[in-house]
Amino acid sequence: MDAPRTTYAQHLRATLSLGLPLVGSHLAQFAITLTDAVMLGWYDVETLAAQVLAGTLFFVLFIMGSGFAWAVMPMVATAAGAGEEAQVRRVTRMGLWISALFALLTLPFFVFAAPLLRAAGQAPAMAVLAQDYLHIAGPAILPGLMVMVLKSYLSALERTQVVLWITLGAVGVNALVNYALIFGNWGAPEMGIRGAALASLSVHMASMLGLGAYAALATPEHALFRRFWRADREAFGMVLRMGVPIGLTSLAEVGLFAASSVMMGWLGTVALAAHGIAIQVTSAVFMVHLGLSNTATIRAGRALGRRDAPGLRQGALVALALSAAVAVLTIVAFLGLPGPLIGLFVDPSDPLRPEILAMGVGLLAAAALFQVVDAAQVMALGLLRGLQDTRVPLAMAAVSYWGVGVPASYVMGFTLGWGGVGVWLGLACGLAVAGVLMTARFWRQAGRAFRT
């Protein structure tokens, strides 16, 4: 029997109550990367460009491994909605297992980062600097993925406030360690890009310990870490089967942006630095949509567990409307204030500042074109994950991002000679196709979910 009807106003309050802390935690998490970019940009533009390359490689692997954490979120939400507490523990524990195994498999990519980047056409000096960063920051993928699983677990239980506060604490730690070690302040050695890497490693470790301690103390009913070494083959398989398509879907999207970073590297240091800055600006907005998407995943998963078909549809409409409103405000900001936004990242005395600003303004104008479709695709993905529908979205992502986006970026950027703006217009094409396909898929699946 369907759950009692809920009004749109009630859905809005519930979405904001759950979603605002999630949006805040994503923005706080992003602020860690933003702090690195701002401080390294003020330290040296070439160092910033190297960190863009290193961060791209790290993030590609990190986001793929995060698929298992994102699988935990709807599975825990659905189990909690159905009152299956043992299932909550089982899938979370195996999510931690799989994420740890994945992290160990990625370590060779960080050890041999320089040859990989040179093979991708990057300048040898830039590749060496990027490898210096990854030799230190690369192992942070292990605690980082543990953090992602614990965040998914706590968020699905609607304990989003603690996720926000621990992430905010991590921002402060990162900023202080960066300030000391990048520039050599407070008697610390001046380490440049290596200092930023040490800060990232420290933050991931501290966040893992904080969230792990909270999970153990605040949710004793799940006994999350009791007999942690015991395998659960059924739950392991469930998380693996759902997490692999999610990770590959995320990889397809992040790979699109990674490919754009490689292409921008072909255009030179200025183009790559401007691209890195514009990516930081657009990513800040994307974190808002991602927080709303996670909220949509949790609420859709709980509606599925309760067998609440009207609540699923109404909650989806509310989440999509909120995301669309953010997209409209973003377009206004990108078209009205591009110079001040780009200028935050470059030292006023840097001789390359005028060139970076000129290129960055053009990139933000191109970014304004894909705000609505980018919001649509990430929200549709979140809703589909709430319904535990992951395989068809993977195929849609592969076609949209790699069948359309990457070729379009290359053609517009190099064949047509439009440079960096052309590369970004290609991104818009790929995101537009994904947004249309995945939104249509969700509304079809929303009608079928309660008939199967």
C-alpha positions, 0 to 999 in steps of 0.5 A: 500500500502506498505511503500517505501523500506528501505535499510539495512544500513538505518535499521541499522542506525535507529536501533542504533539511537533508540536502543543505548539509550535503551541499555544504559538505561537498563545497567544503570538500571542494574548498580543499582542492580550491585552497590548493589551487589558489595557494599554488597559483600564488606560489607559481603558475607552472606549479599550478599547471603541474598540480592540475595534471597531477590532480586530474590523474588522482581524481580520475582514479579516485572518482572511479573508486568512489563508485563503490561508496556511491553504491552504498548510499542508495543500498543503505537508504533502501534498507533503512527505509525497509527497516533492514538494519542488518543489511545496512551493516553488511553493504557498508562493511563490504563497501569499505572492503572493496574500496580498500582493495581498489585503492591498493590497485591504483598505487602503481599509477602514482609511482609511474605518473611521469612516464604516463603523463609524458606518453599523453603528450605533456612537457617532461618538466611538467610531468616530473613536477606532477609526479613529485606531487603524486608520490606523496598525495597518491597514497591518500586515495586509500583513506580518501575512499574510506571517507567516501564510504563512511560519508555515504553510510552516514548520509543515507541514515540522514546524519548529514550534519556530522559529515558537514562539520568534519569536512569543514574541519578538514578545510581548516587543516588543509589551509594551515598545512598548505600555508606552512609547507607550500611557502615555508611559513612559521619556520616550516621548509618551503616545499612548493607542490610537495607541501600541498601533497603532504597537506592533502595526505594529512587531511584525508587521514584526519577525515577518515579517523574522525568519521570512523570514530563517529560511525563507531560511537553514534551508530552502535546498532550497526556494529560497523567495525565489529569482526570487520575482517569477516567476509560477506560474499553476498553483500560483497557481490551486491556492492561490486555489481552496483558499484562497478557501473557507477564507477565507470559512469563517473569515470566516463564523465571525469574522463571527458574533463581529463581529456579536455585537460590533456588537450589544453596542455597541448595548447601550452602552460597559459591555456592549461593554467586558465583551464585549471582555474575555470575548472575550479570555478565551475566545479564549485557550482557542480558541488551544489548540484552534486549535493542535491543529486546525493539528496535525490539518491537518498530520498529516492532510495527511501521511497523505494524501500517504503514502496512510495511511488507518488513520493518518488515522483514528487520528490524528484520534481522538487530536487530537479527544480532546485537544481535548475534554479541554481543553474540559472543563477550560475549562468548570470554569474559566469556571464556577468562576473568572469574577470573577478572570478578568474582573477582570484587565482592569479597573483596580480604581479604575475606577468602571465596574468593578462593572458590567463584572464583573457582565456579564462573569461572565454572559458567561463562563457562557454561553461555558461552554455552547459550549466542547465544540461550539466545539472540535468545529467547529474540529477538524473544520475542521482535519481537513477541510482536511488532506484538502483538503475546503473547499467543503462546509465553507464552505456548512456554516459559512454556514448554521450561523453566519449562518443560525442563530447571528446570528438566534439572537443577535438574538432572544435578546439583543433580542427576548426581552430577555436582553441580552448573555447572550442574544447569547452564547447565540445564538453557542452555537447557531450553533457547535453546529450547525457542530460537528455538521455538520462532524464528521459530514462529516469521518468521511464524507470520511475513508472516501472520501479513499483511494478517489478 
